[in-house]
Amino acid sequence: MSTKAGERPQARGGFRLAPLAGLAAAGLLVVWVSLATGPVALGAGDVLAALLGRADALTNTIVLEIRLPRLLLALAIGAGLGCAGAALQGYLRNPLAEPALLGASNAAALGAVIAIYYGLSAAVPLALPLLACGFALGAMALLLLLTRGSRGSLGLILSGIALSSVFGALISLLLNLSPNPFAAMEIAFWLLGSLDDRSFTHVALALPPILAGLALLLWDRRAFDALSLGEETAQSLGFDLARVRVRVIGGVALAVGASVAVAGSIGFLGLVVPHMARLWLGARPSRLLLPSAALGAVLLACADSLVRVFPSTNELKLGVVTALVGAPFLIHLLHAMHRTGR
């Protein structure tokens, strides 16, 4: 490659190292902001002392028992949703694909709503996240059954939309039939998404399935590259697309189900994050999975910090913030696609 006189050739891969280094720095900053931000503001020294167990009892409680579990959940859930969105966009070859497309989000939400509706969550606190995870896995098993023998992605998309609509309608039905207005209000507020009052019990419940889901999604990163050339090409390169589908759906179910189980519905993150990563790193699907996970973690931790300092009598819900950011981005994306004729 020739260069103009006096112009230095760009280092190979430098265009990727700069945004990744910036993302790492942003991650460290977000960790400190999340641990320091809240009704009780803490300095960097207070946070560090609490992490080392050397602060006073009140500061240790605030940092280690209230804010640290919340931060860990925000990072894990953001990573799971971001990676799931990038994997689905690569697998389906559809820039508008997101985790909710397959129905996992609504299925998990339905399981949680049933736990609240019948009072199971009040009797057994773990009933809500367990039912949410179980419903998400069951829905994805049903999706695999419905699309068995279907080789293209269109059948998977249409079946996922149908299941998502059914689960959404059942949630609305339970809200409509709820005899207790307080239960209906609790369901409505839970569906808005929040990390308030979460503990290490929720971290222990959500982290293993999210990590397992990430592992399944990263397993097929090379297959996503091959699929960008077409399904026939991917098969000729030796990829078993039936197994790829099972792993992708299983990974999405684990990551999304566990996320919804402990935090409620958090929309648009899985759609927006891969496109942001694509602006910096290019369109190759295998290169987007880990950066999308990292970017999703940073953005959700930022959003969770924002809801804690937003001036309001009631804490702003996390799902509201992600929707307010994601919806305008989706409109911009659709406009750009229409303008370019794609």
C-alpha positions in Angstrom: 0.0 0.0 0.0 1.4 3.3 -1.0 1.3 6.4 1.2 1.7 10.1 0.5 4.9 11.8 1.2 5.3 12.7 4.9 2.4 10.5 5.9 2.9 7.6 8.3 1.1 4.3 7.5 -1.4 3.4 10.2 -0.4 0.6 12.5 -2.1 -2.6 11.7 -5.1 -3.1 14.0 -4.6 0.4 15.5 -8.1 1.4 14.6 -9.4 -1.3 16.9 -6.9 -0.8 19.8 -7.9 2.8 20.4 -11.7 2.2 21.0 -11.0 -0.9 23.0 -8.5 1.0 25.2 -11.0 3.8 25.6 -13.7 1.2 26.5 -11.4 -0.3 29.2 -10.8 3.2 30.7 -14.5 3.9 30.6 -15.2 0.6 32.4 -12.8 1.5 35.3 -14.4 4.9 35.6 -17.9 3.5 35.6 -17.0 1.0 38.4 -15.8 3.8 40.6 -18.8 6.0 39.7 -21.3 3.2 40.4 -19.7 2.5 43.8 -19.5 6.1 44.8 -22.9 7.3 43.5 -26.1 7.2 45.5 -28.1 9.0 48.2 -24.9 8.9 50.2 -22.0 10.3 48.1 -18.6 8.6 48.8 -15.1 9.7 47.8 -12.6 7.5 46.0 -10.7 6.9 49.3 -13.9 5.8 51.0 -14.7 3.3 48.2 -11.2 1.9 48.2 -11.2 1.6 52.0 -14.5 -0.2 51.9 -13.3 -2.6 49.2 -10.3 -3.4 51.4 -12.6 -3.8 54.4 -11.0 -0.9 56.3 -13.8 1.6 56.2 -16.3 2.2 59.0 -19.3 -0.1 59.4 -21.7 2.2 57.6 -19.5 2.7 54.6 -18.7 -1.0 54.3 -22.4 -1.8 54.3 -23.2 0.8 51.6 -20.4 -0.3 49.3 -20.1 -4.0 49.9 -23.7 -5.0 50.6 -25.8 -2.5 48.6 -23.8 -1.0 45.7 -21.3 -3.8 44.9 -24.0 -6.5 44.1 -25.9 -3.9 42.1 -22.8 -3.1 40.1 -21.9 -6.7 39.5 -25.5 -7.4 38.2 -25.4 -4.4 35.9 -22.1 -5.5 34.4 -23.2 -9.1 34.0 -26.6 -8.3 32.6 -25.3 -5.7 30.3 -22.6 -8.1 29.0 -25.2 -10.8 28.5 -27.7 -8.6 26.6 -25.0 -7.0 24.5 -23.4 -10.2 23.4 -26.8 -11.9 22.8 -27.8 -9.0 20.5 -24.5 -9.2 18.6 -24.8 -13.0 18.2 -28.4 -12.8 17.0 -27.6 -10.1 14.5 -24.7 -12.2 13.2 -26.6 -15.5 13.1 -29.8 -14.1 11.6 -28.0 -11.6 9.4 -30.5 -9.0 10.4 -29.4 -5.6 11.9 -32.7 -5.2 13.8 -32.4 -8.6 15.6 -32.3 -8.4 19.4 -32.8 -10.8 22.3 -36.5 -10.1 22.7 -37.0 -11.2 19.1 -37.0 -14.9 20.0 -39.5 -14.5 22.9 -37.0 -15.2 25.7 -37.6 -11.8 27.4 -41.4 -12.1 27.4 -41.2 -15.7 28.5 -39.0 -14.9 31.5 -41.2 -11.9 32.3 -44.3 -14.2 32.2 -42.7 -16.6 34.7 -41.9 -13.7 37.0 -45.4 -12.2 36.7 -46.9 -15.6 37.6 -44.7 -15.7 40.7 -46.0 -12.2 41.7 -49.6 -12.8 40.7 -50.0 -16.0 42.8 -48.0 -14.7 45.7 -45.2 -17.2 45.3 -42.5 -14.4 45.4 -43.8 -13.2 48.7 -43.7 -16.8 50.2 -40.4 -17.8 48.6 -38.2 -14.9 47.4 -36.3 -17.1 45.0 -39.5 -18.3 43.3 -39.5 -15.2 41.0 -36.1 -15.6 39.5 -36.3 -19.4 39.3 -39.7 -19.3 37.5 -38.4 -16.6 35.1 -35.3 -18.7 34.2 -37.4 -21.8 33.8 -40.0 -20.1 31.5 -37.2 -18.7 29.3 -35.6 -22.1 28.9 -39.0 -23.7 28.3 -39.9 -21.1 25.7 -36.6 -21.7 23.8 -37.1 -25.4 23.9 -40.6 -24.8 22.4 -39.0 -22.6 19.7 -36.6 -25.3 18.8 -39.5 -27.8 18.5 -41.5 -25.4 16.3 -38.6 -24.7 14.0 -37.4 -28.3 13.8 -36.7 -29.1 10.1 -36.7 -25.4 9.2 -33.3 -24.6 7.6 -33.7 -20.9 7.0 -33.8 -18.1 9.6 -37.2 -16.7 8.5 -39.1 -19.5 10.2 -37.1 -18.9 13.4 -37.8 -15.2 13.4 -41.6 -15.6 12.7 -41.9 -18.3 15.4 -40.0 -16.2 17.9 -42.3 -13.2 17.1 -45.4 -15.4 17.5 -44.2 -16.8 20.9 -43.2 -13.3 22.1 -46.7 -12.0 21.2 -48.4 -14.9 23.0 -46.3 -14.4 26.2 -46.9 -10.7 26.1 -50.7 -11.2 25.7 -50.6 -13.6 28.7 -48.8 -11.0 30.8 -51.5 -8.4 29.8 -54.2 -11.0 30.7 -52.8 -11.5 34.2 -52.7 -7.7 34.7 -56.2 -7.4 33.5 -57.6 -10.2 35.7 -55.6 -9.2 38.8 -58.1 -8.9 41.7 -55.6 -7.0 43.8 -54.6 -3.5 42.5 -51.4 -3.6 44.6 -50.3 -6.8 42.9 -51.0 -5.3 39.5 -49.0 -2.2 40.4 -46.1 -4.4 41.7 -46.1 -6.4 38.4 -46.2 -3.2 36.3 -43.3 -1.6 38.3 -41.3 -4.9 38.1 -41.7 -5.0 34.3 -40.1 -1.6 34.0 -36.7 -3.1 35.1 -34.6 -2.2 38.1 -31.6 -3.3 40.2 -32.8 -1.7 43.4 -32.5 -3.8 46.6 -30.5 -6.6 44.8 -28.1 -8.7 46.9 -25.3 -11.3 46.4 -28.1 -13.9 46.4 -29.3 -12.5 43.1 -25.7 -12.3 41.8 -25.1 -16.0 42.7 -28.4 -16.9 40.9 -27.9 -14.8 37.7 -24.1 -14.9 37.1 -23.7 -18.7 36.3 -26.4 -18.9 33.6 -25.2 -15.6 32.1 -21.6 -16.8 31.9 -22.8 -20.1 30.5 -24.9 -18.2 27.9 -21.9 -16.1 26.9 -19.8 -19.2 26.5 -22.4 -20.8 24.2 -22.6 -17.6 22.1 -18.9 -17.2 21.8 -18.5 -20.9 20.8 -19.9 -20.1 17.3 -18.3 -16.8 16.5 -16.6 -18.2 13.4 -19.8 -19.7 12.2 -21.4 -16.2 12.3 -18.6 -15.0 9.9 -19.3 -17.9 7.6 -23.1 -17.2 7.7 -22.5 -13.7 6.5 -21.6 -15.4 3.2 -24.8 -17.4 3.1 -26.0 -20.6 4.7 -24.9 -22.8 1.8 -21.4 -21.4 2.1 -21.3 -21.9 5.9 -22.4 -25.5 5.4 -19.7 -26.1 2.7 -17.1 -24.8 5.2 -18.1 -27.6 7.6 -20.4 -25.8 10.1 -23.3 -27.8 11.4 -26.0 -25.1 11.3 -28.5 -27.2 13.3 -26.1 -27.4 16.2 -25.2 -23.7 15.8 -28.9 -22.9 16.1 -29.3 -24.9 19.3 -26.3 -23.2 20.9 -27.4 -19.7 19.9 -30.9 -20.2 21.1 -29.6 -21.9 24.3 -27.1 -19.1 24.9 -29.8 -16.4 24.4 -32.2 -18.2 26.7 -29.6 -18.4 29.5 -28.3 -14.9 29.2 -31.7 -13.2 28.7 -33.6 -15.4 31.1 -31.2 -14.8 34.0 -31.1 -11.1 33.2 -34.9 -10.7 33.2 -35.2 -12.9 36.3 -33.3 -10.6 38.5 -33.7 -7.2 36.9 -37.0 -7.2 35.0 -37.3 -6.2 31.3 -34.5 -4.1 30.0 -35.2 -3.3 26.4 -33.2 -1.9 23.4 -29.7 -2.6 24.9 -29.2 -5.8 22.9 -30.2 -3.9 19.7 -28.2 -0.7 20.3 -24.9 -2.0 21.6 -23.9 -4.1 18.6 -24.4 -1.2 16.3 -22.3 1.1 18.4 -19.5 -1.5 18.4 -19.9 -1.9 14.7 -19.2 1.8 14.1 -15.8 1.3 15.7 -14.8 -2.3 14.8 -16.4 -3.0 11.5 -19.1 -5.4 10.5 -17.3 -8.8 11.0 -19.6 -10.7 13.5 -16.8 -12.5 15.3 -15.1 -9.3 16.2 -18.3 -7.8 17.7 -19.2 -10.3 20.4 -16.7 -9.5 23.2 -16.7 -5.8 22.5 -20.5 -5.8 22.6 -20.5 -7.6 25.9 -18.0 -5.1 27.3 -19.9 -2.1 25.9 -23.2 -3.4 27.2 -21.7 -3.8 30.7 -20.4 -0.3 30.7 -23.6 1.3 29.3 -25.9 -0.6 31.8 -23.7 0.3 34.7 -23.8 4.0 33.5 -27.6 3.8 33.2 -27.9 2.3 36.7 -25.7 5.1 38.1 -27.9 7.7 36.4 -31.2 6.4 37.9 -29.7 6.8 41.4 -28.9 10.5 40.9 -31.9 11.5 38.8 -33.9 14.1 40.7 -37.2 12.4 41.4 -39.3 11.3 44.4 -39.3 7.7 43.1 -36.2 6.1 41.6 -36.3 6.1 37.9 -36.6 2.6 36.5 -33.7 1.2 34.6 -35.8 -0.2 31.7 -37.2 3.3 31.2 -33.7 4.8 30.8 -32.6 2.2 28.2 -35.8 2.6 26.2 -35.4 6.4 26.2 -31.9 6.0 24.8 -32.6 3.0 22.5 -35.8 4.2 20.8 -34.3 7.3 19.2 -31.3 5.2 18.1 -33.6 2.7 16.5 -35.5 5.5 14.7 -32.1 6.9 13.5 -31.1 3.4 12.3 -34.3 2.8 10.3 -33.9 6.3 8.7 -30.3 5.5 7.8 -31.3 2.1 6.3 -34.1 3.7 4.3 -31.8 6.4 3.0 -29.2 3.9 1.8 -31.8 1.6 0.4 -30.9 -1.4 2.6 
